[in-house]
Amino acid sequence: MRALPTPPDWLTHPLRGVRALRGPVPWAAVVRGALGVGPVVAVGVASGHTPFGMLAGLGAMFAHINDRPATRATRVVRIGLPALAGAVGLLTGAWLGTLGLGIWIALALAAVGLVSGAISAIGPVCSSAGVQLMVLAVVGAGMPLPVSPPARAGLLLIGAAWVIAMAALLPRVIPARQAAPSGEREAVAAVYDALADLMTAVGTDGGQAARRRLTAAYDAAYEALYAHRLPLHRVDEEERRLRDRLAVAGALSEGVLTLLWEDEPVPERIARTPAQLARSVRTGLPPGRLPAPVPDTAGNVAMHRAVLLAARVFDGEPAPPVGAVVPGHRQRLRRALGPAGREYAARVALCVGVSTALAQQLPGAHWYWLPATAAFLVKPDMGPLVSRALSRALGTAVGVAVFGAFATLLAPGAGAPGVWPVAVAAVCSALIPVSVRHFALQTAVLTPLLLSLVYLGGDTDPGFTRLADTLLACGVVLAAGALPGLGGPRAQVSVRLSLAVRATRDHLDRVLTAEAPYATRLRLRREAYRALADARRAVEVASAEHPPFGRDLAAWAPVVLALEKIVDAATACGVRLDQGAPQPDPALAARLRAALSDLADAVATRRPPTDLVLPAGAAVGDCATIADVTAGLRTVRDLAAG
């Protein structure tokens, strides 16, 4: 009996996130959702100022979307920065709507799309800010309301501020379990958990996968302790202690990565050390006696020293300063103005401009749904293009049906016409924290919520009109995705991969520079692994694209793996140099640096790197780590050339 053919990735990708729906329910976020949109809309309706309540509810809805698991220190920025961008967008759109531009409004909104796309390339929080800027500019321009533009922006911020206030006040009113660690402590403890997993996996086939999980844990911990801080944020004693313990984890990880390069299994007694430290971070209790390996290899020497440092730091001694491993202002500006920012900005501008012009030709006064949907759909961090288009269409269809059912069941007996939309908004906003796990479910929850809000704002078009607008937006975004030079999957992979190669080069260069301080080396290693993780995610997303959009891009995954092994070898090289190994020939270091620079340029310009000049075996000498770096570069060159 012949086996059934395996469906392609682009068709099955929307089903991959279904397992995430089985996770635990974030009840605290659900409570905030239930008390967020519904009450502020109800206040507006009850006071006779329904448009006011609708706008504040819109701000609360976007705040709930951005109210992801985070620490208290980062939540203000995660919610507040996108809310400020949304207020600017709403103000800009409302002002454009007063100018009577007619069909020329499409060009004006396309110009906003250029700014939105460039901002979105900076990072995840800025991506949310860029989307809110674009979507609310469209809503402000297309939704007629008896409210002045500044008042609209202010009401939107009031709704977001209400959600931030609840996040700060509810834990005091409804205290959590005393044993539950803070978000910062849990993030640092997760790094030690990942270190324990990696030590167990050393010498097995799961070593590289465990190292990637360690990278993800590090990214989350550094974000929790360093990123998204207000300008006047002051570090308290608890946060300083956690930063010291994260610095200790950096020293341990350098030793573990050297053990990974040596490929020798770690004794179980030694592998338990990170687990003891993780338990100490969570509970605040001393870790107890920490077993250290016999210092007989470079990796074991590094581990031995790191364990001694951990014992001192967990006993109260400050750790050597490391600093934030987060992008600076110049790096953020380069992301916005670089190839990724320019191409994505052009894509957003094209999709929003075309969909606005198309919507203006359709019957109905409320034309904003189509371009606003296109602005959501064009976001590449929501998954492959075809997958998110299918999810958006399916979720909108379900949401329209749910809203129609609510309207049929509740409207006849709800008394005042504004009561049942408030009830729908309250129920749906409570489901937002669970719905963000899958794009289709998120769309199915947000659609009746948005339909309720715009109904209160005077948009009573039938739900199937909004479904038709959504399908048209999907068509526009899919068509734009097939065009070259607009930040499509191939461009995303080349940009992310070239950045990863440059980060690998910078790390290796510092390792081979004797005067480089340890803190700088640690920072560059973290940046290299973070850039490689971004490149791997871009390849994984691109490999699930429909063939016209991302043909053969899965072939770049081995290139990322080879680059990861180069960084592993460079880390081991730094450890060996610290322990007295002879310094490599400066000419060899310059040649490796030049080869990585040429490789990055070739990947960025999407040309085969066939002309890379690599050191010969005799030039490498007997340094095993440099030999592995050179072998990895040769592997990358051959894979990329193919």
Sequence and secondary structure as in RCSB ss.txt:
>XXXX:A:sequence
MRALPTPPDWLTHPLRGVRALRGPVPWAAVVRGALGVGPVVAVGVASGHTPFGMLAGLGAMFAHINDRPATRATR
VVRIGLPALAGAVGLLTGAWLGTLGLGIWIALALAAVGLVSGAISAIGPVCSSAGVQLMVLAVVGAGMPLPVSPP
ARAGLLLIGAAWVIAMAALLPRVIPARQAAPSGEREAVAAVYDALADLMTAVGTDGGQAARRRLTAAYDAAYEAL
YAHRLPLHRVDEEERRLRDRLAVAGALSEGVLTLLWEDEPVPERIARTPAQLARSVRTGLPPGRLPAPVPDTAGN
VAMHRAVLLAARVFDGEPAPPVGAVVPGHRQRLRRALGPAGREYAARVALCVGVSTALAQQLPGAHWYWLPATAA
FLVKPDMGPLVSRALSRALGTAVGVAVFGAFATLLAPGAGAPGVWPVAVAAVCSALIPVSVRHFALQTAVLTPLL
LSLVYLGGDTDPGFTRLADTLLACGVVLAAGALPGLGGPRAQVSVRLSLAVRATRDHLDRVLTAEAPYATRLRLR
REAYRALADARRAVEVASAEHPPFGRDLAAWAPVVLALEKIVDAATACGVRLDQGAPQPDPALAARLRAALSDLA
DAVATRRPPTDLVLPAGAAVGDCATIADVTAGLRTVRDLAAG
>XXXX:A:secstr
        HHHHHHHHGGGGGGS   HHHHHHHHTTHHHHHHHHHHTT HHHHHHHHHHHHHHHHH  S  HHHH
HHHHHHHHHHHHHHHHHHHHHHTTT GGGHHHHHHHHHHHHHHHHTS HHHHHHHHHHHHHHHHHHHS  SS HH
HHHHHHHHHHHHHHHHHHHHHHHS   TT   HHHHHHHHHHHHHHHHHHHTTSTTHHHHHHHHHHHHHHHHHHH
TSS  TT    HHHHHHHHHHHHHHHHHHHHHHHHHHT    HHHHTHHHHHHHHHHH S         S SHHH
HHHHHHHHHHHHHHTT         S  HHHHHHHHHSHHHHHHHHHHHHHHHHHHHHHHTSSSS  THHHHHHH
HHT GGGS HHHHHHHHHHHHHHHHHHHHHHHHHHTTTSSSTTHHHHHHHHHHHHHHHHHTTSHHHHHHHHHHHH
HHHHHHTT    HHHHHHHHHHHHHHHHHHHTSTTSS HHHHHHHHHHHHHHHHHHHHHHHT TT  HHHHHHHH
HHHHHHHHHHHHHHHHHHTS HHHHTTGGGGHHHHHHHHHHHHHHHHHHHHHHTT     HHHHHHHHHHHHHHH
HHHHTT   TT     HHHHTT HHHHHHHHHHHHHHHHHH 
